[in-house]
Amino acid sequence: MIAQAFEKQKTLDRIEIPPRILLGPGPSMVDPRVLQAMAKPLVGHLDPIFLRLMDDTQDLLRYVFGTQNQLTIPISGTGSAAMEAAIANMVESGDPVLVCINGYFGGRLAEMAKRYGGNVQTINRAWGDVFAPDEVRDALDKFPAKVVAIVHAETSTGALQPLAEIAQIVHDHNAIFIVDTVTSLGGIPVQVDDIGIDVCYSGTQKCLSCPPGLGPITLGPRAEQVLTNRKMPVISWYLDLSLVKKYWGQERTYHHTAPITANYGLYEGLMIIAEEGLENRWQRHKLNAELFWEGLAKIGLECLVDLKYRLPSLTTIKVPIGVDETAIRHQLLEEYQIEIAGGQGELKGKIWRVGLMGYSSSEDNVQLLLGALKDLIIDKQ
């Protein structure tokens, strides 16, 4: 048995990972500078060098989020951990929570809120649609919620949700506004302070072009007040931001051993964004997305979402009648080394999801994928 296990281990050690062009909904391709940063020597999580890096990372995150919020940190966990942290810290048992669902991740927000004891009500839109401000106002008039949660960039549909008017409505009803920006932060304007978002979270593996594993989150003054005035401690000890912020703040109180190399990578990824400039980065994502959409139209492929609400970082393409969407994805991977994804939930088998995020958002990748889709779908029909 030991010899067999050893032989198996030797085989695993020889596994080689082929290069891929990651154009799915995440992870996106990682900038080589980020990979180089993650290869730097390990230090302790309370080493003065690492503490300085933590401070600088927080400043860079504030820049990318568009906020002055003091409580702005990367959760040691993926974007889903940041999502759960947002819910766990804002929702107590019995709290009325309104969740806007127009895709898979709105549904996940509702499920998390229920698990934390929230009295959850939902408003729903067809997958691919967005919410009008009046829908949220009407829902809050009927159901005065403590917390309202919505997805800015719905990864399952490619829909971009306008936020400014809804944020005002939420505040007019004295509610906390939680926004998911997992597929928008770093690629599309988020602007937490200007919009008035109380809790905003994201992930590192999409427009930030870092490996998955950290979940940036920021809490504004109204959200911090809710956290301070909780009747009961946050149920999740690990995600309790009243504890975590003491490690990221001046106290440097031990909470957990931070993933050092992941934070190296995030710091470098944020530095790259700062060097490019947020406005330039947003424009690059916009131009490459428009180039892709124009190319799709030329070869006869349709997008799911109306142009007005189409997400620049993630495009959903309708699968033509008679085309095997899974087979096309497999061919793209085997023949072109390109990864795209299929649909989730009620869109499974009906769409492809193409991410042009961060380092993956380039004209070369757009033209390569368009050529491959034309070859595999159009020319072979």
C-alpha positions in Angstrom: 0.0 0.0 0.0 2.8 2.4 0.9 4.6 1.6 -2.3 1.5 2.1 -4.4 0.8 5.5 -2.7 4.4 6.5 -3.4 4.1 5.6 -7.0 0.9 7.6 -7.3 2.5 10.6 -5.6 5.4 10.4 -8.1 2.9 10.5 -10.9 1.1 13.5 -9.4 4.5 15.3 -9.1 5.0 15.0 -12.8 1.7 16.5 -13.8 2.2 19.5 -16.0 -0.3 22.4 -16.3 -0.7 23.5 -19.9 -1.0 27.3 -20.6 -4.6 28.4 -20.9 -6.1 31.6 -22.2 -8.7 32.2 -19.5 -11.7 33.9 -21.0 -14.4 32.5 -18.8 -16.2 34.1 -15.9 -13.2 33.7 -13.6 -10.5 33.2 -12.8 -9.0 35.5 -15.3 -5.5 35.4 -16.5 -2.9 36.6 -13.9 -0.4 39.3 -14.7 3.1 37.8 -14.7 4.1 40.5 -12.3 1.6 39.1 -9.8 3.0 35.6 -10.1 6.5 36.9 -9.6 5.4 38.8 -6.5 3.9 35.6 -5.1 7.2 33.8 -5.5 8.9 36.2 -3.0 10.2 34.8 0.3 7.6 34.2 3.0 7.6 36.4 6.1 5.5 36.2 9.2 2.0 37.7 9.3 3.2 40.2 12.0 6.6 41.0 10.3 7.1 44.8 10.0 7.5 44.4 6.3 4.2 42.6 6.0 2.4 45.1 8.3 3.6 47.9 6.0 2.3 45.9 3.0 -1.1 45.6 4.7 -1.3 49.3 5.1 -0.4 50.0 1.5 -2.8 47.3 0.3 -5.7 49.0 2.2 -4.8 52.4 0.6 -4.8 50.8 -2.8 -8.1 49.0 -2.2 -9.7 52.4 -1.1 -8.5 53.8 -4.4 -10.0 50.9 -6.5 -13.3 50.9 -4.5 -13.5 54.7 -4.7 -13.9 55.2 -0.9 -12.4 56.7 2.2 -13.8 54.0 4.4 -11.4 53.1 7.2 -12.7 49.5 7.3 -11.4 48.4 3.9 -9.6 45.0 3.9 -9.2 41.8 2.0 -11.0 38.9 3.6 -8.8 35.8 3.8 -11.1 33.8 1.6 -12.7 33.9 -1.9 -15.3 36.3 -3.1 -18.0 34.1 -1.6 -16.3 34.5 1.8 -16.6 38.3 1.4 -20.2 37.9 0.4 -20.9 35.9 3.5 -19.0 38.4 5.6 -21.2 41.2 4.3 -24.3 39.2 5.3 -23.0 37.8 8.6 -22.0 41.2 9.9 -25.1 43.1 8.9 -27.9 40.5 9.5 -29.1 39.3 12.9 -31.8 36.8 13.6 -35.2 38.2 12.6 -33.9 41.2 10.7 -35.9 42.1 7.6 -33.8 41.7 4.5 -34.7 42.5 0.9 -32.7 40.7 -1.8 -32.9 41.6 -5.5 -32.6 38.5 -7.6 -32.0 38.5 -11.3 -29.4 35.8 -11.5 -27.5 33.0 -9.7 -25.6 35.2 -7.2 -28.6 37.2 -6.1 -30.0 33.8 -5.1 -26.9 33.0 -3.2 -27.2 36.3 -1.2 -30.8 35.3 -0.3 -29.7 31.9 0.8 -27.0 33.2 3.0 -29.3 35.8 4.6 -31.8 33.0 5.5 -29.0 30.9 7.1 -28.1 33.9 9.3 -31.7 34.1 10.5 -32.9 37.0 8.3 -36.5 37.5 7.5 -35.9 37.5 3.8 -38.1 38.9 1.1 -37.1 38.9 -2.6 -38.0 40.8 -5.7 -37.2 39.0 -8.9 -36.4 39.9 -12.5 -35.8 37.6 -15.5 -32.2 36.5 -15.8 -30.5 39.1 -18.0 -32.7 41.9 -16.9 -32.0 44.7 -14.4 -34.1 46.3 -11.7 -35.7 49.7 -12.0 -35.5 52.1 -9.0 -39.3 52.1 -8.6 -39.3 48.3 -8.1 -37.0 48.7 -5.1 -39.0 51.6 -3.8 -42.3 49.8 -4.0 -40.8 46.7 -2.3 -39.4 48.8 0.6 -42.7 50.6 1.0 -44.4 47.2 1.5 -41.6 45.6 3.4 -39.4 48.0 5.4 -36.1 46.2 5.4 -33.0 46.7 7.5 -30.7 45.5 4.7 -31.0 45.6 0.9 -28.7 43.4 -1.2 -28.1 43.6 -4.9 -25.6 42.4 -7.5 -23.8 45.1 -9.5 -22.4 42.8 -12.1 -24.3 39.5 -12.3 -21.8 36.9 -13.4 -24.4 34.4 -14.4 -26.1 36.7 -16.9 -23.7 39.5 -17.9 -26.1 42.2 -16.8 -24.8 45.5 -15.3 -27.2 46.9 -12.7 -27.4 50.7 -12.3 -27.0 51.6 -8.6 -27.1 55.3 -7.9 -30.9 55.9 -7.7 -31.5 52.6 -5.9 -28.8 53.6 -3.3 -30.7 56.8 -2.6 -34.0 54.9 -2.2 -32.4 52.4 0.2 -31.1 55.2 2.4 -34.4 57.1 2.2 -35.9 54.0 3.8 -33.1 53.9 6.5 -31.7 50.6 5.2 -28.2 49.3 4.7 -27.2 48.9 1.0 -25.0 45.8 0.3 -23.6 45.5 -3.2 -21.8 42.6 -4.9 -19.0 43.9 -7.2 -17.2 40.6 -7.7 -17.2 40.9 -11.5 -16.9 44.7 -11.7 -14.3 46.0 -9.3 -11.2 47.1 -11.2 -12.8 46.9 -14.6 -16.0 49.0 -14.3 -16.7 52.1 -12.2 -17.8 51.2 -8.7 -17.3 54.4 -6.8 -18.6 53.4 -3.4 -18.6 56.8 -1.7 -20.2 58.7 -4.7 -23.0 56.1 -5.0 -23.5 55.6 -1.3 -22.8 51.9 -0.9 -22.7 50.8 2.7 -21.1 47.4 2.2 -19.3 46.5 -1.0 -17.3 43.3 -1.6 -15.5 41.7 -4.4 -13.0 38.9 -5.3 -9.4 39.0 -6.5 -9.7 36.5 -9.5 -11.7 38.6 -11.9 -10.9 42.2 -13.0 -8.2 42.5 -10.4 -6.3 39.7 -12.2 -5.0 37.9 -9.2 -5.4 34.3 -8.2 -8.6 33.5 -6.3 -8.3 33.4 -2.5 -9.0 36.9 -1.1 -12.2 38.9 -0.9 -11.9 42.7 -0.7 -14.6 44.3 1.3 -15.3 47.8 2.5 -17.8 49.1 5.1 -19.0 52.7 5.3 -19.9 54.6 8.5 -23.6 53.5 8.5 -22.5 49.9 8.2 -19.9 50.2 10.9 -22.6 51.7 13.2 -24.8 48.6 12.6 -21.8 46.4 13.4 -21.1 48.3 16.6 -24.7 48.2 17.7 -25.4 44.5 17.2 -27.4 42.8 19.9 -25.5 39.6 19.5 -21.9 38.7 18.3 -21.5 37.8 14.6 -22.3 34.1 14.4 -19.2 33.4 12.2 -16.2 34.0 14.4 -13.8 33.9 11.4 -15.8 36.5 9.4 -16.6 38.8 12.4 -15.2 42.1 11.1 -15.2 43.6 14.6 -12.4 41.1 15.3 -10.7 41.1 11.9 -10.4 44.9 11.7 -8.3 44.8 14.9 -5.7 42.8 13.0 -5.8 45.2 10.0 -6.0 48.3 12.2 -3.6 50.0 14.6 -4.0 47.3 17.3 -2.5 44.5 15.1 -4.3 42.0 17.4 -3.8 38.5 16.2 -6.9 37.0 14.6 -5.7 34.4 12.0 -2.6 33.8 10.0 -3.1 35.8 6.8 -2.3 34.1 3.5 1.0 35.9 3.0 1.7 35.1 -0.6 -1.9 35.8 -1.7 -1.5 39.3 -0.2 1.8 39.8 -2.0 -0.2 39.0 -5.2 -3.0 41.4 -4.4 -0.7 44.2 -3.6 1.1 43.8 -6.9 -2.2 43.5 -8.8 -3.4 46.7 -7.2 -0.2 48.5 -8.0 -0.6 47.5 -11.6 -4.1 49.1 -11.6 -2.8 52.2 -10.0 -0.1 52.5 -12.6 -2.6 52.0 -15.5 -5.0 54.4 -13.8 -8.6 53.5 -13.0 -10.2 55.6 -15.8 -7.8 54.1 -18.4 -8.5 50.6 -17.1 -12.3 51.2 -17.3 -11.9 52.5 -20.8 -9.8 49.5 -21.9 -12.5 47.1 -20.7 -15.2 49.1 -22.4 -13.3 49.3 -25.8 -12.4 45.6 -25.8 -16.0 44.6 -24.9 -17.4 46.7 -27.7 -14.9 45.3 -30.2 -16.0 41.8 -29.1 -19.8 42.6 -29.4 -19.3 44.1 -32.8 -17.4 41.0 -33.9 -20.1 38.7 -32.6 -22.7 40.6 -34.6 -20.6 40.3 -37.7 -20.4 36.5 -37.5 -24.1 36.2 -36.6 -23.9 35.5 -32.8 -26.3 37.3 -30.4 -25.8 38.5 -26.9 -28.3 37.8 -24.1 -28.3 41.2 -22.5 -29.5 44.4 -24.1 -26.7 46.7 -25.1 -27.7 49.4 -22.6 -27.2 47.0 -19.6 -24.5 44.8 -21.0 -21.5 44.1 -18.7 -18.1 45.0 -20.3 -16.2 42.5 -18.2 -18.5 39.5 -19.0 -20.5 38.8 -22.1 -23.2 36.2 -22.4 -23.7 34.8 -25.9 -26.9 32.9 -27.0 -26.1 29.4 -28.2 -27.4 29.0 -31.8 -30.2 26.5 -32.4 -28.7 23.1 -33.2 -25.3 23.8 -31.7 -23.9 21.7 -28.9 -22.6 24.3 -26.5 -20.6 21.8 -24.4 -18.9 20.5 -27.5 -17.9 24.0 -28.6 -16.3 24.7 -25.2 -14.4 21.5 -25.3 -13.1 22.2 -28.8 -12.0 25.7 -27.8 -10.1 24.2 -24.9 -8.5 21.4 -26.8 -7.7 23.2 -30.1 -7.1 26.7 -29.0 -6.3 26.5 -25.3 -9.2 28.9 -24.7 -11.5 28.5 -21.7 -15.0 30.0 -21.7 -18.0 28.8 -19.6 -21.5 27.6 -20.1 -24.6 29.0 -18.4 -25.7 28.5 -14.8 -29.2 27.7 -13.4 -32.0 28.4 -15.8 -29.5 29.5 -18.5 -27.6 26.2 -18.4 -27.2 25.0 -22.0 -28.5 28.2 -23.5 -25.5 30.6 -23.3 -21.8 30.9 -23.2 -20.1 33.2 -20.8 -17.0 35.0 -21.9 -14.9 37.1 -19.5 -12.7 39.9 -20.7 -11.4 40.9 -17.3 -8.2 42.5 -16.2 -5.1 41.0 -17.8 -7.4 38.9 -20.1 -9.0 42.0 -21.6 -7.0 42.6 -24.7 -7.6 43.1 -28.4 -5.5 40.0 -29.2 -7.7 37.8 -27.0 -10.8 39.3 -28.6 -9.7 38.6 -32.1 -8.4 35.1 -31.2 -11.7 34.1 -29.7 -13.8 35.6 -32.5 -11.7 33.7 -35.1 -12.1 30.5 -33.1 -15.9 30.9 -32.7 -16.3 31.7 -36.4 -14.2 28.6 -37.3 -16.0 26.2 -35.0 -19.6 27.5 -35.3 -20.1 29.5 -38.4 -17.8 28.0 -41.0 -18.6 24.4 -40.0 -22.4 24.8 -40.1 
